[in-house]
Structure formats: structure tokens, C-alpha cells
Amino acid sequence: MEYAVQRYAATRPWAKRVGQLYGQAAQAAEARAQMKDVIKRELERAAQVFQIPQSTIVCELALAEAWGHFVRHGRVISHLDNGLARALSHTRQPGNLPDTLNLPADAFFLHVPGEGGAFLVHQPERKALLITMVRMGFAPDGVNWLQAADQVEVARVEYPGELAAQLEAVSQEWSALLSAVLNGLAMMTQPKLELERRWEAAAPAVWTEAAMHPTCVKTRQKGRSQLLKAGFGEVTFAKVADLAADADYGSQGYWRRQSFGEDKAHSRLVWVAPR
């Protein structure tokens, strides 16, 4: 399983129930309250066998809420292509996010090769994003989730305001992943970004063909349902043409803010790629 969201679903005993709560509730706040009760019961059961530190409880509650929103909004996974991820790792993170975001869903998972990934929950009415980051190697195979010592880092950012003050509390050890996530979000606004949507390579071909049937809606629905029930994800790969995965950059890229519109009342970010 390549993605942390899949490993979360496979390792957390409450994942299915939490997904159902968020998927069925009229309001996310209602689902959140019920989710806490579900996890509390499971942790009390586990505490009869294992000693559970408070830090683990905090991490699991943050992960469960992020997972719930991920399920509620369609289980959308975005994957930065290796070449783009490398270029962005040589790009200074933006000082501001764009005035207007261009996101694949109001909640999705962004995978960053070599670094890990982040659950992102958009709060458009507040112009804010909740970012829940996880490292590469999250929930390793063959290790009980209570013994894996999985860590998360949570950040909340508002846009289009300055980011530096909002991110002061984020631990330095998470800075590389956070920078990749913020660069990835800014990259989603760029016209040069190419998106390719496909199912994971390991998914059975007969199911993926059905899910992509050109004319029959019922066939597509059935194929998609089979793939999701089996744990396979539909992934949107983000790339920019001519970026090599092994490129050797000698200078950093950066973001330039460009004003536009009547009286230049609006602004957008323009990526200057590393060289």
C-alpha cells in the first residue's frame, strides 16, 4: 500500500465506522462528536493490554478527524509526480497562499514522494486550511498501530495572509514536508500543471476498465464500487512537462506575486522554476 490513507484504513479498528459517521452525518460537527465516542471506547479496550500515552490519543483523534473529512468528500488522492516533487523541493515556499485556491476537493490527501503526505481540509467560509501531516512509512506493515509510534503535525493556515506568523508553532522537523505541501497547493493554481487521473497500477484491470467505461454509467459505478471496497484508490497525478525526477538543480525556484484585474485589485502566484 503506497498511500498513508490506505494504511490508515487497514490498521485503525475504527476507520470504517468513522468513515460512515462522516459520510452520513448532515454536519461534520455531529460526526466529530460521535467519532470521539467511538475512539474512546476502542482506546479504553486497548488500554487493558497496552499503556497508551496521551500523545498517541491526541494524534489518533487528529488523524480520525482528517480521515473522516477525507471519506466525506470522496476519498480524493493527489500525487505529486517525482519530477515535480523534486523541483518543488528546490523551491522556496510561498510567503502567502494564492487569493483563490484551486483544490481537487474540500478534503483530500496530498502525497509527496520521499517525504510523506498531508490530509487537507478546506474551510472556504473561513478561507482556511487544516493540514494534518504524516511521514513516509506511516503505519508500517506487520506493526500494531499502538506500537508504531506514528506521529502527526497539524497546522492551520488562513489565506491570502502572510504565512510565516501562522506557521511559527510547527516543529522544525516537519518543515520540509510542510514546504512541499504549501508548494504543492500553490502549484495547483498554475496553468502549466498537468493532471492525469487513474487508478492504482495494482488494481485489477477488469475493474479499472469497467470504472472507465466510456458509455455505461452503471458499469462505471459498479467498477468504481468494486475498486473502492477492495481498498484501491483513484489517484490524480500532478506533473509539469519536462521535469526530470533526477534533475540536478543549481539554483532555487521561487514564487512571484502578480497583480491583475481592474486597478490590479487581485493577485496570483507565478512559479519561477529552479534551474
C-alpha positions as CSV (number, residue, x, y, z in Angstrom):
1,M,0.0,0.0,0.0
2,E,1.7,3.2,-1.2
3,Y,-0.5,5.8,0.4
4,A,-0.9,6.7,4.1
5,V,-4.7,6.8,3.7
6,Q,-4.8,3.2,2.7
7,R,-2.5,2.1,5.6
8,Y,-4.7,4.1,8.0
9,A,-7.8,2.3,6.7
10,A,-6.1,-1.1,7.1
11,T,-4.7,-0.5,10.6
12,R,-7.2,1.5,12.6
13,P,-10.0,-0.6,14.0
14,W,-12.4,2.4,13.9
15,A,-11.6,3.6,10.4
16,K,-14.7,2.1,8.7
17,R,-17.0,3.4,11.4
18,V,-15.5,6.9,11.4
19,G,-15.8,7.0,7.6
20,Q,-19.5,6.0,7.9
21,L,-20.2,8.7,10.5
22,Y,-18.7,11.5,8.4
23,G,-20.3,10.2,5.2
24,Q,-23.8,10.0,6.7
25,A,-23.9,13.0,9.1
26,A,-25.6,16.2,7.9
27,Q,-23.0,18.3,9.7
28,A,-19.3,17.4,10.3
29,A,-19.6,18.7,13.9
30,E,-22.2,16.0,14.6
31,A,-19.9,13.3,13.2
32,R,-16.9,14.6,15.2
33,A,-18.7,14.2,18.5
34,Q,-19.7,10.6,17.6
35,M,-16.2,9.9,16.3
36,K,-14.7,10.8,19.7
37,D,-17.0,8.4,21.4
38,V,-16.1,5.5,19.1
39,I,-12.4,6.1,19.5
40,K,-12.7,6.5,23.3
41,R,-14.3,3.1,23.6
42,E,-11.6,1.4,21.4
43,L,-8.8,3.1,23.4
44,E,-10.3,2.0,26.7
45,R,-10.4,-1.5,25.4
46,A,-6.8,-1.3,24.2
47,A,-5.7,0.3,27.4
48,Q,-6.4,-3.0,29.2
49,V,-3.5,-4.5,27.3
50,F,-1.2,-1.6,26.3
51,Q,-0.1,1.6,28.0
52,I,-1.3,4.4,25.8
53,P,0.4,7.8,26.2
54,Q,-1.6,11.0,25.9
55,S,0.4,12.0,22.8
56,T,-0.9,8.9,21.0
57,I,-4.5,9.8,21.9
58,V,-4.1,13.3,20.5
59,C,-2.5,12.0,17.3
60,E,-5.3,9.5,16.8
61,L,-8.0,12.0,17.3
62,A,-6.4,14.4,14.8
63,L,-6.0,11.5,12.3
64,A,-9.5,10.3,12.7
65,E,-11.0,13.7,12.0
66,A,-8.8,14.2,8.9
67,W,-9.8,10.7,7.7
68,G,-13.4,11.4,8.3
69,H,-13.3,14.5,6.1
70,F,-11.3,12.6,3.5
71,V,-14.1,10.0,3.3
72,R,-16.9,12.6,3.4
73,H,-15.5,14.4,0.3
74,G,-14.9,11.3,-1.9
75,R,-11.5,9.8,-0.9
76,V,-9.6,12.0,-3.3
77,I,-5.8,11.4,-3.5
78,S,-3.4,13.8,-5.3
79,H,0.1,12.6,-6.0
80,L,2.9,14.9,-6.9
81,D,4.9,13.4,-9.8
82,N,8.5,12.6,-8.9
83,G,9.9,15.2,-11.2
84,L,7.6,17.9,-9.9
85,A,8.2,16.9,-6.3
86,R,12.0,17.2,-6.8
87,A,11.6,20.6,-8.5
88,L,9.4,21.8,-5.6
89,S,11.9,20.6,-3.1
90,H,14.2,23.1,-4.6
91,T,11.6,25.9,-4.5
92,R,11.2,28.3,-1.6
93,Q,7.8,28.0,-0.1
94,P,5.5,31.0,-0.8
95,G,5.1,33.8,1.7
96,N,1.4,33.7,1.0
97,L,-1.1,31.3,-0.4
98,P,-3.0,32.4,-3.5
99,D,-6.0,34.6,-3.1
100,T,-8.1,31.8,-4.6
101,L,-7.2,28.1,-4.2
102,N,-7.8,25.5,-6.9
103,L,-8.3,22.3,-5.0
104,P,-9.5,18.9,-6.2
105,A,-12.0,18.6,-3.3
106,D,-12.7,20.4,0.0
107,A,-10.9,17.5,1.7
108,F,-8.2,15.3,0.1
109,F,-4.9,13.7,0.6
110,L,-1.7,15.1,-1.0
111,H,1.1,12.5,-1.4
112,V,4.7,13.9,-1.6
113,P,7.2,11.2,-2.7
114,G,10.1,10.8,-0.3
115,E,8.5,12.9,2.4
116,G,5.1,11.6,3.3
117,G,1.8,13.4,2.8
118,A,-0.9,15.5,4.3
119,F,-4.7,15.4,4.8
120,L,-6.0,18.8,3.7
121,V,-9.4,20.1,4.9
122,H,-10.6,23.3,3.3
123,Q,-12.9,25.7,5.2
124,P,-13.9,28.1,2.4
125,E,-16.2,30.1,4.6
126,R,-13.2,31.0,6.8
127,K,-10.7,31.0,3.9
128,A,-8.6,28.5,5.9
129,L,-6.9,25.1,5.5
130,L,-6.4,22.5,8.2
131,I,-3.2,20.5,7.3
132,T,-2.6,17.1,9.1
133,M,0.9,15.8,8.1
134,V,2.2,12.2,8.2
135,R,5.6,10.9,7.4
136,M,6.7,8.3,4.9
137,G,6.5,4.9,6.5
138,F,3.3,5.7,8.3
139,A,1.6,2.6,9.8
140,P,4.3,0.1,8.7
141,D,3.3,-3.4,7.7
142,G,3.3,-6.0,10.4
143,V,3.4,-3.5,13.3
144,N,0.4,-2.9,15.6
145,W,-0.8,0.7,15.3
146,L,-0.3,1.2,19.1
147,Q,3.4,0.2,18.7
148,A,4.2,2.0,15.5
149,A,4.6,5.4,17.3
150,D,3.0,7.2,14.3
151,Q,3.3,10.9,14.6
152,V,1.4,13.7,13.1
153,E,1.8,17.5,12.9
154,V,-1.2,19.8,12.5
155,A,-1.2,23.3,11.1
156,R,-4.0,25.7,10.3
157,V,-3.4,28.4,7.7
158,E,-5.6,31.3,6.5
159,Y,-5.2,32.8,3.1
160,P,-4.2,35.0,1.4
161,G,-2.4,36.4,4.6
162,E,1.2,36.1,5.4
163,L,2.2,32.5,6.3
164,A,5.3,33.0,8.5
165,A,3.5,34.0,11.7
166,Q,0.8,31.3,11.2
167,L,3.5,28.6,11.0
168,E,5.7,29.6,13.9
169,A,4.4,26.7,16.1
170,V,5.2,24.0,13.5
171,S,8.1,21.9,14.6
172,Q,11.3,22.3,12.5
173,E,11.5,18.6,11.8
174,W,8.3,18.9,9.7
175,S,9.5,21.9,7.7
176,A,10.5,20.0,4.6
177,L,7.1,18.2,4.3
178,L,5.2,21.4,5.1
179,S,7.1,23.3,2.5
180,A,6.4,20.6,-0.1
181,V,2.6,20.7,0.8
182,L,2.4,24.5,0.6
183,N,4.3,24.5,-2.7
184,G,2.0,21.8,-4.0
185,L,-1.1,23.8,-3.1
186,A,0.3,26.9,-4.9
187,M,1.2,24.7,-7.9
188,M,-2.4,23.6,-8.2
189,T,-3.2,27.2,-9.4
190,Q,-0.6,27.1,-12.2
191,P,-1.8,26.7,-15.8
192,K,1.3,24.6,-16.7
193,L,0.2,21.9,-14.3
194,E,-1.0,18.7,-16.0
195,L,-3.4,16.4,-14.2
196,E,-3.8,12.7,-15.0
197,R,-6.4,10.7,-13.2
198,R,-6.1,7.0,-13.0
199,W,-6.5,4.0,-10.6
200,E,-3.5,2.5,-8.8
201,A,-1.4,0.2,-11.0
202,A,-2.0,-2.8,-8.7
203,A,-5.8,-2.6,-9.2
204,P,-7.3,-5.5,-11.3
205,A,-7.5,-4.4,-15.0
206,V,-11.0,-5.7,-15.4
207,W,-12.3,-3.5,-12.6
208,T,-10.4,-0.4,-13.8
209,E,-11.7,-0.9,-17.4
210,A,-15.3,-1.1,-16.0
211,A,-14.8,2.0,-13.9
212,M,-13.7,3.9,-17.0
213,H,-16.4,2.5,-19.3
214,P,-17.0,5.2,-22.0
215,T,-20.8,4.9,-22.3
216,C,-22.4,2.8,-19.5
217,V,-22.9,4.7,-16.2
218,K,-24.0,1.6,-14.3
219,T,-20.8,-0.3,-15.4
220,R,-18.7,2.6,-14.2
221,Q,-20.4,2.8,-10.9
222,K,-20.1,-1.0,-10.3
223,G,-16.4,-1.0,-11.3
224,R,-15.7,2.0,-9.1
225,S,-17.5,0.4,-6.1
226,Q,-15.5,-2.8,-6.5
227,L,-12.2,-0.9,-6.6
228,L,-13.0,1.2,-3.5
229,K,-14.3,-1.8,-1.5
230,A,-11.1,-3.6,-2.3
231,G,-9.0,-0.7,-1.0
232,F,-7.8,0.7,-4.3
233,G,-7.7,4.4,-4.8
234,E,-8.3,6.7,-7.7
235,V,-5.3,9.0,-7.9
236,T,-4.8,12.3,-9.6
237,F,-1.1,12.6,-10.7
238,A,0.1,16.2,-10.9
239,K,3.1,16.9,-13.2
240,V,4.8,19.6,-15.3
241,A,6.2,18.6,-18.6
242,D,10.0,18.2,-18.9
243,L,10.8,18.0,-15.2
244,A,13.1,15.0,-14.7
245,A,12.9,13.0,-11.5
246,D,16.8,13.1,-11.2
247,A,17.3,16.7,-12.2
248,D,20.3,18.4,-10.6
249,Y,19.3,21.9,-9.8
250,G,21.9,24.6,-9.2
251,S,19.5,27.4,-8.1
252,Q,16.3,27.6,-6.1
253,G,12.9,28.3,-7.6
254,Y,10.6,30.8,-6.0
255,W,7.1,32.3,-6.2
256,R,6.4,35.7,-7.7
257,R,3.2,37.6,-6.9
258,Q,1.5,39.1,-9.9
259,S,-1.3,41.7,-9.7
260,F,-4.2,41.6,-12.2
261,G,-7.7,42.8,-12.7
262,E,-9.3,46.2,-12.6
263,D,-7.0,48.6,-10.7
264,K,-4.9,45.5,-10.0
265,A,-7.1,44.6,-7.1
266,H,-6.4,40.9,-7.3
267,S,-3.1,38.9,-7.3
268,R,-1.9,35.4,-8.2
269,L,1.3,33.4,-7.7
270,V,3.6,32.6,-10.6
271,W,6.1,29.8,-10.2
272,V,9.7,30.5,-11.3
273,A,11.1,27.0,-11.6
274,P,14.6,26.1,-10.3
275,R,17.4,25.7,-12.7
